[in-house]
Amino acid sequence: MKVIVLTLIVSLCAKFCLSLKTINLNGQWIVSNSNKSITIPGVVPGSMYTALIANNTIGDPYYRKNDQLYRWIGQDDWTYTRTFTLTSDILQYRAVVLVCEGLDTVSTVIVNNKTVGTSDNMFVRYVYDIKSALVVGENTIYVEFRSAPKYVEEIAKKRQYPILPLCVPPEYHGECGANLIRKTQCSFSWDWGPSFPTQGIWKDIYIQGYDTVVMRDVTSETTRNKDGSWLLKVDVFTDVPLGTTAQGHLEVKVGGTSVTQSIPVSLTPDNNTATMNINIPKTVIIHEWWPNGYGNQTLYDLFVFLTDSFGTMNNKRIRIGFRTVEIVEDYVSADKSVGRSFYFRVNGQALFLKGSNWIPADAFLERITRERVYGYLKSAADVHMNTMRVWGGGIYEFDMFYELADELGIMIWQDFMFACAMYPTDDHFLASVSAEVRHQLRRLKHHPSVIAFSGNNENEKALRQDWYGTDVNFTRYKNDYLKLYKDTVHSIVMQEDTSRPFLSSSPSNGIETQLEGWVAKQPWSTHYGDIHEYNYLVPFYDPSQFRIPRMSSEYGLQSFPSYETLEAVYDIHDMDYWSDLNDYRNHHPFGNVEMMAEAIQYLKLPNNPDRRQRFKDLIYVTQIDHAVGMKVQTEHYRRWQNKLDNEGQGNTMGALYWMLADIWQAPTWASIEYGGKWKMLHYFARHFFAPTLISPYRDGSDIDVFIVLDELRVKEVRHPVHHTLHFRPKSNPRPFSLFDISTWGSNQATSVSTNQINPQKPDEFSGNLYVEIYSWDSFQALYTWKIPFTVNSTAQSVFRHNVNDMISTSGCIRTKRCFLFFHFGDPSSGPTNYIPLSEFNTVEGISNATIQISDVQATSTQNEFTVMLTADAIAPFVWIEAYNVKGRFSDNGFLMLRNTMTLTFYAWETIDLATLKAALSIKSLMNMYH
């Protein structure tokens, strides 16, 4: 990331020191339940749960079944109270307001026994006029919260018709009616998380006094002019006291450049927005913001100064990036019934979205630190992800999340907070949603990482497929859907932000959904938009099992987290795969049974007679299946990025698997465990999301090997009449392909070695592919094919051969004894891949390898260590762990194909060499069988 900063020294008049005053009310409050049997100190921002934890009133809510044991907490009403002292000067201001950046959720706010406001939406900022309630000296504020489940129960009885679904499935062990309240939907439970319906002041709270004007929000928008220069639009949103006209000047400076502009403004309570359009001359060098893997994440400090006629100055600083974004939805064929493309273009560059889905990092939002968010997003960037979809059943994330995404180049697909349900559309609810959408757009608009807004998660599909019984009156529920997402959410988005795409839902058919009246007949179509794809119990190692969409924004399998992670919340008697707690902890119906049914298709199950060791081995098995399944499906999507099949499916331009990180310790779809430890899937993602990918697969009796180079710059070729996107390669012609390679830009990724790019033909990538066949019982390859290749497409087949012929040529005794290994000539540093020629439950010849950690050494870089391994035989799925040490290895879950190997361990905490050595252990697949 490149940051450009301008340091400003501003001399402020004495008036400034008095003209805008803020009194911070964060910190220590008193938290009490409804009958005052519990009265304890609590920290703001926070919730009643963390206050109870801090005061040892309750234990760890995540321990065993404590989510049920502590259900009474969410059923009670809780009040936050504190005193604060004011001097007479605060009452001299024309306006004195209480600003609540986040109240969770239904509350009454009382100052000195006078009600000053109420709340019922945790996603909006509330500003209450409290001047008349204040006194000089000691003041008391109460925020009286209602139990969210009880509140929902009350209002549900008043509904004229049910807002479906009425409750979550019983396997969720949750509360009913989350869709009736504007609160974190998953706080009532989900299939991967617990029910903890929090109450509390979850964001900053403060008193503000001012005379003329105060800045509330600053947004920015960057667009390219026709001559290539940049247009920067800045909007400033203010509050002005009643009966006041604030006249003055608005000044904007772009840090690190000569760009500065000032305009006069006249603001009133009803006309309280100022807009500035700045045409930046081409002579000013502006560096673009690029996603991870495509260039630098250049950010600029944008300084905004608002000065009134009295010299009172408001100022804000935001960080912006210059970039453009659009979704391309052109017909892919002259036959329009074949469908439309669906892909993102950033700075004119078509991108394949590689990433995952984000849920809240903790059930107790106040426990989410910048360090944890950075760890998760950095882990995403480290495995070549460029996109994260913020799922619609959680929260609009904290500012730090988007700031870190800006810095790391992680593009954000942002859902609005509606998920897997129908919602009310009464006037009060829609007014609350309107305020929510407007507030969140103004919060997020300036972040270059945010590339799209989506109306909801899966609600269009749920309505069309009758997930919740809406067919009993489809017209009614469809009208509600249109009123909420088309007439309200979309309408406000179009008023506030047209600089990035808006999608009605995810999944949806994109623009086709809108053309079909905003509820498509088949919003899961592979010919339009995005899909969500879950295939349990199918052979996950077979790519033919998966559909071929334009984009897959959700897909996944489950696995268990490590034994180490479960130890923190399990009793020793729970450490059995078929324990009652394991069944309770997996909210996905029959999830644990599914994982075993999937496992036996691919592997033999462990047979250690020791119950706890067998559980450890089964955890390892579920993680192998999880990793392999996601690898196969992701590579399937990447291979299809520039071709169509005979039915018009293909041109797949995104793969966002479900999901990135856990909210608690449980078997789920996540690739990162609660606390940050990488599962095997996350290590595999470093390979299957790599900018340069060798991707082999079985196609009937053949092996087909693709090279995927999605970091190369591509240009789109439009059909002269029908706007078909196509590509005509120099070899292996494929109809209706999407891209051909253009020249490398100045911000290209560097993972492709330059000696494979012909400088005379920069649209080609050349080299040699080595295909080796091994017997499982020998380090020596039986046979090697050296295949020269030249690719001029982002995904292209370079080798196709009959498996039986390869077996015969190599001298392999039979298919079950052999596997194929692929590389570009240097397996130790370049991309590699391998494919077994049979499932591991039928494979022959694999030895129970003895793998040893032969040496561990500290490097010259702090908290980095080299770990040397030796093996006496080939070993698949080698898994090395550092027990209770936070960090990750350079690789894991790998095929050990040589008798020696060196890894790097990156510690996330300070640790000495002796402690690390003692923490290390290693195993491979055959070590599970006795």
C-alpha positions, 0 to 999 in steps of 0.5 A: 500500500502506498499512502500519500499524506500532507501535513498541515499546520493550522493556526486556530483562533480562540473562537475555534476552541469554544465554538465546537465542543465534544464531551466523550461519554465512552468508558465506565457505565453502570449496567443493571437488569430489570429488577436491579438484582444485577448492578455492575460496571460495564464499559462502553462501547460494549454489551451486557454480556461482556460486562457480566463476563468482566465482573465474573457474573458469568463464565465464557458464553462460548463454553459448551452449551452456555448459549442456552444456559445464559439465554435468560440474559437476552430475555431480560431488559438492561439499562446503562447509566452514568453521570457526567459533569457540565460547566455553564459554557456548554449551555451557551451553545445554540445546539447541544446534542447527544450523538449515539453512533450505535445503540443496540437496539430498542431503547429509550434515552433519558437525561435527568429524568427527561426522555430525549429520544428512542431507538429501534435500529442499531445500524443508524446514528441517532442525534438527540437534542438534549439542551433543555434536559441539561443542568450545570453540575452533575447530570445523569443519563439512562439508556433503557434497552428492551430485550430484543426477543421479547420486543419481537414477540410483542410486535409479531402479535400485532402483525396483520399477516406473518413475516416469514419465516416465523423462527429459525430451525430448531438445530440453530438453538436460537430465537425467533423473529430476527427479521422484525427488528433492525439488528444483527440478524445472526445474533438470534443464531445461524447455522454457523453461530450462537444466539446472543441477542445483545443489548448495549451501546455498541459504538461511540456516544458523545455530547456535542455543542455548537453554534452554527454548523457541524460536519457529520459526514464526508463522501467522495467519488472519483470518475475519469474524464474523457481526456483521462484526467480525474473528476473528484466529487466531494459531498459534505453533510452537516447539521445546522441549528434551527433558525440558523444560516451558516455562511462560510467557505468549504475548502478541500485539499488532496494530500501529497498533491497541489490539488486544493479548492475552496467555495463559498457555502450557505447552509440551513437546517433544510439545505445542509449539504455542500458539494464540490466538483474538482477537475484535477488537471492531467499535469497532476500525477494521480496514482490509481488504487488497485486490488490485491495482485494488480498493483499498488493500493495508493491512498490519499488523505482528503482534508475538508475544512468548513469555516463559518463567517465567525471563523469557526472551523470544522475539519475532517480527514478521510482516506480515498483512492482513485479508481473506477468500477463497473459490472459488465453485463453484455450478451455473450452470444448473438443468440440473446437467450444464452444470457449475459456476462457478469464480471467486474471491471476496475480501472478498465481492467476485467477482474476474476474475483477471488475470495470469500465471505465475511461474517462478524468476527465475534458474537460480541462486537466489542471484542473485535479488535483492529488486530483481529480484523487485520489478521483475518484480512491479511490472511486473505491477502496472503492467499491471493484473495482480492475480494470479500463479500460482507454477508447480509445477516451480520453488520455493516462492519466497523470503519477499521474493516474498510480502512484495512481493506483499502490498505490491503487491496481487498475489494468489498462486495457489501450486502445491505443487512437483510438475509434469508427472510421476508421483512416488514414494509410498514411505514415505520419500518421503511422509514427506519430502513431509509435512514439506515441505508442513507447513513451507511452509504455516507459512511462507506462511499469514500472507500475505494475497496467497496465495489458494489452494494447488494440489496440482500442475501438470498431473499429473491431466491427464497421468495421464488423457491418458496423457502418459507411458505410464501407461496400461500400469498406470493403476490403479497410477499412479492409486493413487500419485496419490491417495496423494500428493495426496489422502492426503498433501498435501491431508490436511496442508493441511486440518490446517494451513490451511482459511482458503483454497481447495485445488485438487487440480491445475491444470488440474482440474475443481475440486470436480468432480474431487474428486467424481469420485474426485480424477482426473476423467474430463475434467480439461480440461473447460470446464464446471468449474475451470480449463484450460491452453490452447495453440494453435499454428499456428492463426489466433491473431488469430481468437477463435473458435479458443479455447475458452470455459472457466470460467478459463484459468490457462495459455495462451501463444505464443512469441516471441524476446527482443530482439537486445539481450538475446541479445547478452550470450550469443550470438556474432555468428555466432549472430545468424541466425534459423535458426542452430544456437544458436537451434534449440538455445536453443528447447527447445520442439520445433519452436518456431522453425518454429512461430513462422514458420508463425504469422507468415506467417498474419498478416504478410509476413516481413522481406526485408532482405538483411543477415542480422543486420538480418533477424534483428532484424526477425524478432524484431520479427515474433515479438513482434508475433504474440505480443502480438496472439495474447495480446491476442485470447485474453485479450480473448476470456476477458474478454468471456465473464465473465458469459454462457454459450453454448448449450452452457453454456460461459462465465462465464470469470473468470480469464486467467493467461497463460504466462508472466511472466519468463524464467529465461535469454535464449531464445525462450520464452512470457515477456512480460518478458525475462531482465533485466527488459526488456518485450516487446511483449506486456507493453506490450499487457497494459497495455491488454488487462488495463486495468480499462476495456476496449473490446473489438471482435472479428469475429463472422462478417460483423459487428463486435461491440464489448464494454465490459468494466468488471471493476473495478466492484463486482458482486453475485451473484444466486442462482437461488432453487431451483437456485443458478444464477448469473444476470443479467437486464440492462435490454437485450441479455438473455443467459441464464445470465449471472453478474453484475450491477453493485452499488454502488461500495465504498469501495475502488473502482478509479479508472480509470473516469471518474466523469462516466460513472457516474450517481449516481442509478443507481450500477449503471450506466455510461454514455457515448458510444462512438466508432467511426471507420473509417480508410483506412490511407493517411490520418490523417483518419477516413472516418466516425465513429459515435457510440453512446450506451451504458449498461452494467449488466454487467461485460462487455456488447455495446454495438455490433454492425454488419455490416462490409460496411454500415460499409464502404459507409457510410464510403466505404472503397474495400475492406476491405483498405484500412481499419481500425476505431478505438474510443474514448470521446471522448478517445483521448489519455487514455482507453481505445482499441482498433483492429481491422484489417479484414484480416490485415497480409499482405494489407492495402493502402495502408499507407505506409512511414512516416517516424517521427522522435524529434523531442525528448527532455526530462527532466521534473521527476521524477527518471529520467523523460523525455518523448519526442516523436514525429512521423510522416508517415503512419499506422504500426502496431506502432510500436516504440521502444527505448532500447538498453542502458538499463534502463527502460520506455516509457509505451506501445509497439507501438502504432498511431500514428494522429496525426502527433505523439505524446508518450511517457514513458520511466521509467528504472530507473537513473540516466541523463543526457539525452544518454545516453538520446537516443543510445540511442533508436531507432524503427521500425514494421511497414513499415520491415521491407520493402525 
